[in-house]
């Protein structure tokens, strides 16, 4: 890579990562051959071959990678290490650390450029996730509702199916309005629509395509949506990510939503640690409050000591369903459904006669809709909620009740609402 792309390195002030498996004279020669200006080196292991105080030709720095980058004012990290000292897992963690410092990371046959989010002058918070169907939109909606009690909040939500041009929603449509939206050719269950319906704040819909190792979209119209949001005169703008992608806007504070059922490697593997390193609060979401999240919590804490709160996700019908025979449609996993049904029964008095996890599986959903017999369809505003479930319900004369998601701190955890209010205050004041 270094021989092929010298322009990426030329003239940049660099930190070199070296190991003791390579003899010092080999390292010195390699450093002299680089087209960048090496301002310091960090020895990352393999000291058994070293004698005394070896001379690598540059100043040796101590501490972690972030400390070394700051100490030598590096714009670039050049990796001269190798197996067995630094394997793929360790190297990708170094990549995440470098990108979180805002510097590039290069080696023999690779180059990682740091994300360059667009500048944004208004008070802002981003809310991103580490996967699909983990409750990111639920946390976003909860945050918007909570902060809107104190400030004028506008939400910018991007998605893989978002509009070609930013779309503003200033009302909270009911099911009839959502059907009208769907019949006009728009995605009536897009995240910005869900936020408008449940959080009852102004929202701006945007789209993105692709995602990189550092959670950056390949293309998006979020910057244009951010300008539209600014035109609504907000006190605070919330930017929602999409899947594992962060909003490509430089927000003042960042919230990361991690699914409690995700394995640590899925969350932190490759350069996944980058998301944790740049976040101010981590919310662990659990559809099943009894899920053991200790391994995931410990893995995150090993990356960085960041405020972390575990919270339960609970279904919340927006209309009364007491005593009604209910068919419940969700995108949650089958393992989460028994707890959700129990909550709907004990807290809302529903008689759940059918619970479907097929909301994002149109073939299976269509088969279920032909067979289900209920007085009310209770449906999350996701996937095929409107164009299939609501359309089918209207043809049969069955009322539809939309289902929001509550986000509640688990017993023994810090208060999520207070943490969110504190972040909002910091974003507004900073």
Buried (B, 14 or more C-beta within 10 A) or exposed (E): EBEEEEEBBEEBBBBBBBBBBBEBEEBBEBBEEBBBBBBBBBBBBBEEEBEEEBEBBBEBBEEEBBEBBBBBEBBBBBBBBBEEBBEEEBBBBBBBBBBBBEBBBBBEEEBBBBBEBEEBEBBBBBBBBBBEBBBBBBBBBBBBBBBBEEBBBBBBBBBBEBBEEBBBBEEBBEBEBBBBBBEEEBBBBBBBBBBBBBBBBBBBBBBBEEBBBBBBBEEBBBBBBBBBBBEBEBBBBBBBBBBBBBBBBBBBBBBBBBBBBBEBEBBBBBBBBBBBBBBBBBBBBBBBBEBEBEEBBEBBEEBBEBBBBBBBBBBBBBEEBEEBBBBBBBBBEEEBBEBBBEBBEEEBEBBBBBBBBBBBBEEEBEEBBEEBEBBBBBBBBBBBBBBBBBBBBBEEEBBBBBBBBBBBBBEEBEEBBEBBBBBBBBBBEE
